[in-house]
Amino acid sequence: MNNHHPQLDDLRVFCLVARRAGFAMVAEELGASPAYVSKRIRVLEQTLGVKLLHRTTRRVAITEDGERVYRWAQRILADVDHLVDEVSEISQQPRGLIRISSSFGFGRHHVAPIISRLAVHYPQLEVRFDVFDKLVDLAAEGIDLDIRIGNEIAPQLLARKLAANRRILCASPAYLARRGVPNSLEDLAGHDCLVIKERDHPFGLWRLASASGDETVKVTGSLASNHGEIVHQWALDGHGIMLRSLWDVGQALHSGQLRQVLPDYRQEADIWAVYPARLSSSAKLRVCVEFFEQHFQQMRFFP
């Protein structure tokens, strides 16, 4: 090994490549070219005097030396992040990068506007916001904070409830006039149901709670999508019954564009800030979570 020390930015690039197992995705994430990513890895290998990656035409694989460097790099970068956090806490000005994620529709309509206000309030924060159509593996994706809907949270993650929310059954007045109003869960078998495959929704299987307990119903219909906004529009167009969060349908219920059906049934799906345990003492994370909590508590999703 030579006398030069590795650059922190090169260690960050290497950790990303190790997680993504490729240069193209990392380049896109960094807003750089694959050639730049390859150069930073090459510089790091020359600095450390070891081969970090096996490169093939399809993917890259981490070497045994690379695994050792990856473990050290994660610890070093975490220590640097903690240093920045402590300085931020002393100055009461959180700074540095925080990666936030959420789902498509909720992220667009509610999380992104709050991040916009967060950026104004804390100008030294750098926020990377990604939306996903599935529950994200925070460690694998390098996510610091996930703003999610749904009460099933893995035990290794920490979570703070930001706001109450639930999913309800609803349809347009036109659909109900044409097909009738269901009076029981069994009646749903004779209706067109609009099925969503979105994040933690099991496809075509609706788990619902009522005063008499939990029930599961299998539903079918001719229209399905992995995007909640599309299904919402189909419901407005009179194509069927959907199970959708009050944050999304509250306004349409209030205006009469949608009507709730089977009101005794619901699916609890609160809004949570979810983050890895390693960030439990992070000052910038705490500031962001408290900012989200403050803003969500001011919102009213229920009609």
PLY file of the C-alpha trace (Angstrom):
ply
format ascii 1.0
element vertex 303
property float x
property float y
property float z
element edge 302
property int vertex1
property int vertex2
end_header
0.00 0.00 0.00
1.31 3.48 -0.76
1.36 6.41 1.63
-1.74 8.08 0.26
-5.02 7.84 2.15
-8.28 7.01 0.36
-10.67 9.86 -0.35
-14.04 9.75 1.40
-15.87 10.35 -1.90
-14.11 7.33 -3.41
-15.15 5.19 -0.45
-18.75 6.36 -0.91
-18.65 5.48 -4.62
-17.21 2.05 -3.82
-19.90 1.33 -1.22
-22.59 2.23 -3.75
-21.04 -0.03 -6.41
-20.78 -2.87 -3.87
-24.47 -2.50 -3.00
-25.69 -2.10 -6.59
-23.28 -4.65 -8.15
-22.82 -2.43 -11.21
-21.54 0.90 -12.45
-24.50 2.10 -14.55
-27.02 2.41 -11.69
-24.44 4.13 -9.48
-23.55 6.56 -12.26
-27.22 7.42 -12.72
-27.66 7.87 -8.98
-24.66 10.21 -8.78
-25.54 12.11 -11.96
-22.18 11.07 -13.43
-20.91 8.80 -16.20
-20.01 5.11 -15.77
-16.48 6.11 -16.81
-16.28 8.45 -13.80
-17.43 5.69 -11.44
-14.92 3.26 -12.96
-12.12 5.83 -12.56
-12.92 6.44 -8.87
-12.85 2.69 -8.20
-9.54 2.39 -10.07
-8.05 5.27 -8.05
-9.22 3.66 -4.80
-7.72 0.30 -5.83
-4.41 2.01 -6.65
-4.46 3.92 -3.37
-5.12 0.80 -1.29
-3.03 -1.54 -3.45
-5.72 -4.22 -3.69
-8.28 -5.40 -6.24
-11.76 -4.54 -4.97
-14.01 -5.83 -7.75
-14.22 -8.57 -10.36
-15.63 -7.02 -13.54
-17.61 -8.97 -16.16
-19.66 -7.76 -19.10
-22.90 -8.05 -17.13
-22.08 -7.14 -13.53
-19.37 -6.61 -10.98
-18.68 -8.83 -7.98
-16.83 -7.80 -4.86
-13.53 -9.57 -4.05
-12.51 -10.89 -0.64
-10.30 -7.81 -0.15
-13.22 -5.72 -1.36
-15.48 -7.21 1.34
-12.95 -6.20 4.00
-12.61 -2.69 2.60
-16.42 -2.41 2.33
-16.85 -3.19 6.04
-14.22 -0.63 6.99
-15.60 1.96 4.57
-19.10 1.65 6.04
-17.73 2.23 9.55
-15.57 5.18 8.43
-18.41 6.84 6.52
-20.79 6.28 9.44
-18.28 7.92 11.80
-17.95 10.91 9.45
-21.73 11.20 9.27
-21.90 11.14 13.08
-19.23 13.85 13.25
-21.23 16.06 10.90
-24.35 15.29 12.94
-22.72 16.34 16.20
-21.43 19.59 14.71
-24.87 20.18 13.21
-26.50 19.63 16.59
-24.13 22.07 18.30
-24.82 24.74 15.67
-28.53 23.75 15.44
-28.11 23.74 11.65
-28.49 20.17 10.33
-26.33 19.58 7.29
-25.26 16.82 4.97
-27.05 14.30 2.75
-30.21 12.51 3.81
-31.91 10.00 1.52
-35.69 9.84 1.85
-38.11 7.48 0.12
-41.87 6.98 -0.17
-44.50 5.49 -2.50
-45.46 7.04 -5.85
-48.74 8.83 -5.18
-48.27 9.68 -1.53
-44.70 10.76 -2.19
-45.75 13.07 -4.98
-48.76 14.66 -3.30
-47.68 14.90 0.33
-44.04 14.02 0.97
-42.48 16.10 -1.83
-44.23 19.36 -0.77
-43.03 18.87 2.81
-39.48 18.25 1.57
-39.76 21.51 -0.38
-40.52 23.36 2.87
-37.80 21.37 4.68
-35.22 22.59 2.15
-36.18 26.20 2.80
-36.08 25.75 6.57
-32.75 23.86 6.62
-30.76 25.07 3.58
-27.62 23.12 4.56
-29.41 19.80 4.21
-29.00 17.92 0.93
-32.03 15.71 0.25
-32.23 12.85 -2.23
-35.88 11.76 -2.61
-36.81 8.48 -4.35
-40.24 6.96 -4.87
-40.85 3.22 -5.21
-43.80 0.98 -6.07
-42.77 -1.58 -3.45
-41.59 -1.67 0.14
-37.94 -0.73 0.00
-35.04 -2.49 1.72
-33.55 0.51 3.51
-30.12 -1.04 3.97
-29.83 -2.33 0.40
-30.95 0.98 -1.11
-28.99 3.16 1.32
-32.19 4.91 2.45
-32.08 6.90 5.70
-35.80 7.62 6.09
-38.87 6.01 4.53
-42.23 7.77 4.81
-44.62 4.89 4.43
-48.26 3.92 4.80
-49.17 0.67 6.53
-48.80 -0.76 10.01
-46.66 -3.82 9.27
-43.09 -2.71 10.03
-40.12 -5.07 10.29
-38.82 -5.45 13.88
-35.25 -4.43 12.99
-36.49 -0.97 11.93
-37.42 1.98 14.11
-40.63 3.87 13.43
-42.56 6.92 14.58
-46.23 7.39 13.78
-46.79 10.65 11.91
-50.55 10.60 11.32
-53.62 8.36 11.48
-54.91 6.93 8.21
-57.02 4.00 7.04
-58.05 2.41 3.76
-61.76 2.21 2.95
-63.96 0.75 0.22
-65.47 3.27 -2.17
-66.91 3.67 -5.68
-68.50 6.34 -7.84
-72.27 7.05 -7.57
-72.59 6.10 -11.26
-71.11 2.63 -10.69
-73.30 2.02 -7.63
-76.41 3.15 -9.50
-75.59 0.72 -12.31
-74.44 -2.31 -10.28
-76.04 -1.81 -6.89
-74.58 -1.20 -3.44
-72.94 -4.23 -1.75
-74.41 -5.09 1.65
-71.80 -7.62 2.78
-68.23 -8.65 1.99
-69.63 -11.69 0.18
-71.41 -9.31 -2.23
-68.00 -8.10 -3.48
-67.66 -11.38 -5.42
-70.40 -10.10 -7.75
-68.78 -6.70 -8.26
-65.98 -5.31 -10.37
-63.15 -4.56 -7.96
-60.21 -2.38 -8.95
-57.09 -4.17 -7.77
-53.88 -2.36 -6.87
-50.45 -3.94 -6.61
-48.73 -1.18 -4.68
-46.05 -1.57 -2.04
-47.54 -3.72 0.75
-50.89 -4.54 -0.90
-51.27 -8.30 -1.52
-52.68 -8.56 -5.05
-56.42 -9.24 -5.12
-56.60 -10.03 -1.42
-58.23 -7.44 0.83
-57.66 -7.83 4.58
-60.30 -5.80 6.39
-61.10 -5.08 10.02
-64.51 -4.56 11.61
-66.05 -4.51 15.07
-66.49 -8.29 14.84
-62.87 -8.99 13.89
-60.59 -9.27 10.87
-61.71 -10.82 7.60
-60.03 -11.48 4.27
-61.84 -11.37 0.96
-60.59 -12.38 -2.49
-61.70 -9.88 -5.15
-61.52 -9.82 -8.94
-62.15 -7.36 -11.72
-61.20 -6.60 -15.29
-58.94 -3.65 -14.39
-55.80 -3.72 -12.24
-52.69 -1.58 -11.93
-49.61 -1.10 -9.77
-50.29 2.64 -9.57
-52.85 3.97 -7.10
-53.55 7.20 -8.99
-54.59 5.20 -12.06
-56.98 3.05 -10.02
-58.37 6.18 -8.35
-59.21 7.63 -11.77
-60.82 4.38 -12.89
-63.03 4.49 -9.80
-64.04 8.08 -10.61
-64.83 6.90 -14.15
-67.27 4.33 -12.75
-65.32 1.12 -13.37
-65.64 -0.47 -9.94
-64.99 -0.55 -6.20
-61.52 0.19 -4.82
-59.76 -0.08 -1.46
-57.92 3.17 -1.03
-56.44 5.39 1.68
-58.36 8.33 3.09
-55.39 10.59 2.33
-56.16 9.93 -1.34
-59.97 9.75 -1.44
-61.02 12.11 1.36
-61.57 15.06 -0.95
-63.53 13.01 -3.51
-65.76 11.64 -0.72
-66.37 15.15 0.56
-67.32 16.41 -2.93
-69.56 13.41 -3.67
-67.43 12.09 -6.56
-66.97 8.89 -4.55
-69.16 7.15 -2.00
-67.97 4.86 0.77
-69.42 1.34 0.72
-69.47 -1.22 3.53
-68.46 1.49 6.04
-68.14 -1.04 8.87
-64.98 -2.38 7.20
-61.60 -0.69 7.00
-57.90 -1.39 6.80
-55.73 0.47 9.30
-52.83 2.04 7.44
-51.24 4.84 9.42
-48.45 7.09 8.14
-45.02 6.32 9.58
-41.46 7.58 9.53
-39.31 4.42 9.32
-35.52 4.35 9.62
-32.65 1.96 10.43
-31.59 1.50 14.05
-28.07 2.73 13.20
-29.50 6.21 12.67
-31.36 6.37 15.98
-28.99 9.06 17.30
-28.71 11.06 14.06
-29.44 14.75 14.60
-30.36 15.44 10.99
-32.70 12.42 10.93
-34.38 13.57 14.15
-34.89 17.06 12.72
-36.42 15.65 9.51
-38.75 13.25 11.36
-39.95 16.03 13.68
-40.50 18.30 10.67
-42.63 15.65 8.94
-44.53 14.95 12.15
-45.35 18.62 12.65
-46.65 19.03 9.10
-48.64 15.79 8.94
-50.39 16.58 12.21
-51.68 19.78 10.61
-53.25 17.85 7.72
-56.77 16.45 7.71
-57.31 13.40 5.50
-60.74 12.48 6.81
-63.83 14.00 5.16
0 1
1 2
2 3
3 4
4 5
5 6
6 7
7 8
8 9
9 10
10 11
11 12
12 13
13 14
14 15
15 16
16 17
17 18
18 19
19 20
20 21
21 22
22 23
23 24
24 25
25 26
26 27
27 28
28 29
29 30
30 31
31 32
32 33
33 34
34 35
35 36
36 37
37 38
38 39
39 40
40 41
41 42
42 43
43 44
44 45
45 46
46 47
47 48
48 49
49 50
50 51
51 52
52 53
53 54
54 55
55 56
56 57
57 58
58 59
59 60
60 61
61 62
62 63
63 64
64 65
65 66
66 67
67 68
68 69
69 70
70 71
71 72
72 73
73 74
74 75
75 76
76 77
77 78
78 79
79 80
80 81
81 82
82 83
83 84
84 85
85 86
86 87
87 88
88 89
89 90
90 91
91 92
92 93
93 94
94 95
95 96
96 97
97 98
98 99
99 100
100 101
101 102
102 103
103 104
104 105
105 106
106 107
107 108
108 109
109 110
110 111
111 112
112 113
113 114
114 115
115 116
116 117
117 118
118 119
119 120
120 121
121 122
122 123
123 124
124 125
125 126
126 127
127 128
128 129
129 130
130 131
131 132
132 133
133 134
134 135
135 136
136 137
137 138
138 139
139 140
140 141
141 142
142 143
143 144
144 145
145 146
146 147
147 148
148 149
149 150
150 151
151 152
152 153
153 154
154 155
155 156
156 157
157 158
158 159
159 160
160 161
161 162
162 163
163 164
164 165
165 166
166 167
167 168
168 169
169 170
170 171
171 172
172 173
173 174
174 175
175 176
176 177
177 178
178 179
179 180
180 181
181 182
182 183
183 184
184 185
185 186
186 187
187 188
188 189
189 190
190 191
191 192
192 193
193 194
194 195
195 196
196 197
197 198
198 199
199 200
200 201
201 202
202 203
203 204
204 205
205 206
206 207
207 208
208 209
209 210
210 211
211 212
212 213
213 214
214 215
215 216
216 217
217 218
218 219
219 220
220 221
221 222
222 223
223 224
224 225
225 226
226 227
227 228
228 229
229 230
230 231
231 232
232 233
233 234
234 235
235 236
236 237
237 238
238 239
239 240
240 241
241 242
242 243
243 244
244 245
245 246
246 247
247 248
248 249
249 250
250 251
251 252
252 253
253 254
254 255
255 256
256 257
257 258
258 259
259 260
260 261
261 262
262 263
263 264
264 265
265 266
266 267
267 268
268 269
269 270
270 271
271 272
272 273
273 274
274 275
275 276
276 277
277 278
278 279
279 280
280 281
281 282
282 283
283 284
284 285
285 286
286 287
287 288
288 289
289 290
290 291
291 292
292 293
293 294
294 295
295 296
296 297
297 298
298 299
299 300
300 301
301 302
